[in-house]
Amino acid sequence: MTDTPTTDTAAATEALPTPLLALHRELGGKLVDFAGYLLPVQYPAGIMAEHKQCRAAAALFDVSHMGQVELKGAAADAALERLVPGELQKLAVGRQRYTFFTNDAGGILDDLIVARLPDRLFVVVNAACKTADIAHLRAYLPDIELKPLTDRALIAVQGPKAVEAVARHAPAATDLTFLSIADMEVAGIPALVSRSGYSGEDGFEISLPAAEAEAVARKLLAEPEIEPAGLGARDSLRLEAGLCLYGHDLTPETTPVEAGLTWAIGKRRREEGGFPGADVVRRQLAEGPPRRRVGLKPEGRAPVREGAALTDSEGKTVGVVTSGGFGPTVGGPVAMGYVSAGLAETGTGLFAEVRGKQLPVTVAGLPFVQQRYAKPSATGGTR
């Protein structure tokens, strides 16, 4: 997810439809403009119920606004490595990896998923960044065949019962482990299925032809474990899981070291560099960053929203909240933000400015809710 949704009527009128728009309307979805697309922020059950549905059983999300791109060519992995700090040349067929485009200052231009398939790389980028991302790829990878997949939908089914429900329509999906990906049929339709998502729960993302998306979505929603969910629940789920939101927790001014994403920088890339901003990133890896992303637990029940200034006991500004809201599973408000590195230790007491008042908050460990992915076995692939 990237931009903040708006319910402005004029903006929503100009927003682009996804292949599931008619279904969203039929199901009573409250539609908003999100990153230039018309998407449901919630359905009649409400955000709280949709969030709990995903944690307890399974929820279906329309993420067709995301950008899907294919890269082809024998040197596509090495070429893409010049733009990201992820180690792609050793990525096995049928595996995918989280990484990010960086700028010369080590800031994050976008975060993305790169998958290796037998004949191509498959890349998923954020909706609000996809035009810029595709231009970035074309400019720096002129010798690589690049194909934006504009005729595809993307459906996410997330939750502890997602596997048993999806398997009735795609038995081969049960063979996938976390961050595995494969071509297979879903309800008789050729699709690309990955065991991944952004809820902190087990589940799948299904890329399939736009023309077939509604029929497949209806079949999945007919399963007793699955209910539809919108952007609101997707945001509260990822926040509880401690997952970053581009444009908020990640920006061109934020380095991966500050964001706590060093696990996504391959060992060889740390040693050799060779990506934009490598000197800055490597220096921060060695010396530590000036600030760090942390979890925040506000005192009481009032949520602390993005943009709230964080201060210490002496009233000095020491950071800012980048994501915040109510955590239905946690049962209270949760937030993430950046603070001076010396104040990033769990248990540190700070204050957040909320409507002119100083609300006590405590630095907390991430995630707030334990992630429940289908991890590979000891003999399988690794992230």
N, C-alpha and C positions, 0 to 999 in steps of 0.2 A: 504494500500500500504506500501511497505517496502523498497526494494532496489532501487538504481538509475538504470534506464535502460541503456543498452549499445547496440550500433549498430554494434559492432565488429562481423565480418562475422564468424570467427571460433566459438566465444561464442554463436552466434545465431544458428549455425549449431548444437551445442550440446544441445541447450535448448529444453525442453519438449513441446510437443504440447498440446493445450487444445482441448476439443471436438468441438470447433468452428473455428479451424484453417483454414479449407477449406473455410468457409464462409468469414473469414477475408481477405483471399487472393482474393476471388471473388469480394469483395467490394473495393479492392484496398488499404487495410490497409498497412501502413508502419510498418513492423514487427521488433521488437527488443527483446533482451533477458532481461526479467524482473523477478528477483528472480528465475531464472532458467527455466522460461517458455517463449515461443514465443507468444508475445502479440502485438496488434497494438498500437503504440504510437499516431497515428492519421490516418484519412482517407483522401481522396482527398479534402474534404471540408475544412480541416485544423482545428487546435486546437481552434482558435478564434470562428469559426462558430459552432463547436461542443459544446463549452462552452455555447455560447448564445442559442443554441438549447435546452440545458438542462434547462437553466433559463427561457426560454419562453414557451416551450412545453414539450418535453420528449426525453430522449436519452437512448440508450441501451448500457451497458457496459458488457464485458466479464470479470468476476472476478472468473473464475473457478480455478485460481491458488491458491486461498485461501484454507486453510486447514479446512475440515469439519470432526467433530468427534462426535460420540455418546457415552454417559456414561450411564450405566444402573446399577440399584441396589437401594435398599431402602435408603441407606445412602449416595448416590452419591453427594447430595447437601452439606451435612455436611462435607464430605471428601474433596470436591473441595474448600470449604471455608477455609480450612487449607492452601491453596496456594494463595488465593486472598483476598483483603479487601472488596470485594462486599458482600452484604447480600443476600445469595442465598436461605436460608432455608424458607424464607417467600415469595419467588418468586412464583407468582400464575401460574397455568397452562395456557398456551397460551400467556405468557409474556416473555420478554427477557431483559437482563441487560448487560450494558457495564462494564467491569472490567479489571484487569490486574494481571499477575503473578508478584510477587515481590521477590527480593532477600533479604539476611540478612541485607543489608545496606539500605533497603527501595527502592532500584532502581527498575526500570520496566524492566522485562525480555521480555514481550510482552503484547500488549493489545488485548482483545478478547471480543466476545459477547457470553453470555450463555443464552440459552432459555430452559424453562421447557415445555415439552410436556407430555401428559397423562402417557406415559410409559418410558420416557427417558429424559435426558438432551442432548441438541444439542449445540455444541460449534463450533464457527468459529474463527480461528486464522490466523495470517499473514503468507503469503506464505514462506518468507525466514526463518521464525522461526518454521514452523510446525514440522519439524523432531525433533528439540530440544524440542519443546513443548510436543509432544507425548511421547518422552523419559522421560521428566519431570513428566508427568502424570502417566506413568507406574511405575516410581520409587517411587513416593510418594502416589499413590493410588493403591497398589497391589491387594486389595480386591474388586475393582470396575471393572466391565466389560467395557472394552474400545474398541471401533471399529472405526478406521479411515475409512471414506467413500471415498475410492479412485475411485469409479465408478460413481461419481456425478459431475455434472457441476453446476455452480453458475452464474446466470444472474441477473444483476441489471438494472431496468428501473426506471429512475429518472426524476423528473420535475413536474411542476404544472398540466400537462395534462396526467401524467402517470396513474392515477386512471381510468379515463374514457377509456383510450386505453386498459389497461390490463383487465378491467372489461368485455370487450367483449369476452374475452377468459377464464376469471375466475370471474364470478359474485360474488362469496363469498369473493373476495379480498376487496370489498367495505366495508365489516363489520369490517375490521381490523383498529385499530388506531395505532399511532406511538408506535413502539416496541412491537406490538402484532404479533403473529405467529400462523399458523395453517396449517394442512395438507388439501390440496384441489386439484382439477384438474385444470390444465392450458392447454387449447386447447386439452382437453381430456386425458392429461397425468398426472398421480399422481405426485404431487410436494409438497414441503414444502415452504410456502410463508410467508415472514415477511414484515411488513411495516417499512422499515428501509433503510439505505444507507449511503453513505459518501460524499454526494454532498452539503448538507445543504438544499436540496429540498425534497419535499414529494416524495414517491415512494416505490418500492418494491425490495426485493432480493428473487430470485426464485431458490431453490435447486431442481434439478430434475435429472433423470437418464442420464448419459453421452450420451447414444445411442439416446436419444430423443431430446437432446439439440438443435441441428441445426434446426430440423423441427419446434420446438417451437419458436426459435429465428426468423426464417424466417416469421412465422405468425405474430409475434409481430412487426417486421420491416415493414410488409405490411400495418400496421395502419398509417394513415396520420400524426399522431402526433409524431411518433417515428422515429428517425434517429440514426445510429450507432455513437458511440464516443469512443475515445481511452484513453490511459493512460495520455496523455498531458492534456486533458480537465478534467479528473478526478482529477488531481493534482491541477490545477488552481481553480477548484470548491471547493475542500476541504480547500485550503488555504484561499480563500475569506471567507469561512464559519468558519474559525478559528479552524479547526479540525487538530489534531496532526497526524504526519506521523511517524510510528515506524522506528527506525534506524536513525532518523533525530531529530525530536522534542522530541522523547521519546527514552531513552537508559537505559542500566543497571546502569548508573551513575546519572540518573534523578529520583527524587522521585515524586509521584503523587501530593504532596503539591507544589513543585516547578513548576510543569506543570500546575497547576490550575485545577486539576481533583479531588478535594476534594469532589465534589458533588457525585462522584461515590463510596465514602466510606460510608457504612451504619452506622447509629447512633450506633447500638449495637457493630459493629466492632471497631468503634472509642473508645468505652468505654472498651470493653473486649480485644481487640487485637486478638491474636491467629493466625496471618498470618506472613510470613517472613518479617522482618524489621519493625514490628509493633511499637517497641519502638522508632525508628527513626521517623516514620511517625507521631506518636502521639505527640512526642516532637515538631516537626515542626508545627503541628496543634495548639499546645498551645503557642509556642514562635515565630512562624513565620519562614519561610525558609531563607537561605542566599541569594537566588536568585529567580527570578520569570520569568515565560514565559510571554511575552508581544507581542502585535502587534506593527508593525513598518511601518511608512509611509515615504518612501524616498522622498526627494525633487527632482523635475524634473521628467524625464521620464525613466531614467536608472534604471533597476532592480538591487536589491542587492541580491546576491546569498548566498546560504549556505556556512558557513565557514568564512564569512567576520567578522573581528574583530570590536567590538563596543567600542568606546572611549568617554570619557567625554570632556568637554571644555579645560581641562588641558592636554589632550593627554593620560590619563591613561586608560588602557584597563579595561572595566567594564562589558563586555559580549560578546556574539557571536550570529550571525544569524544562525538559524537552518533550515529555509525554506524561499525561496524568489522567486519572479517572477512577471509577469505582471498580474494584475487582470482585465480581460475584462469587468466585470460588474462595477467595481470601476472606470475603465478608467485610470488606472495608476499603478505603481509598488506597491506591498505590500510584507510584510515579517513578519516572526515571529522569535523570538529569546529569549535568556535568558540574563537578566541584574541583577546587584546587587539589592537586595530588595529595597534599599533606592532610586533607580532611576526608579522604576517600575510605578510611577504615570503617568497617561495619560497626555500628553502635554509636558513631559520632552524632552528637546533637546539633541541629541547625534550625533555622527558621525560614519559612517561605512566606512571601508577601501575598496575602489573599484578601482582595477587596479592602486594601488599606490597613489590614491587620497582620501581625506577625504570628503565623501558625507554627507551632513546634513540629519538626519532622526529624526522623532518625534515619541515618544512612543504613540501608539494609542490603543483604546479599541477594544476588540474582541467580536463578529466577525466583519469583514469588511462589509459583506453582511448579512442581517438578515436571520436566518434559518427559513424555512417554513415547519415545520413538521405538521403532522396530530395529534395534541395533543389529549389525551383522555378528555372526558368531566369531569365535577366536580364529577360525580358519578361513573366514570369509574376507570380503573387502573391507577397507577402512575409509573413514571420511577423508 
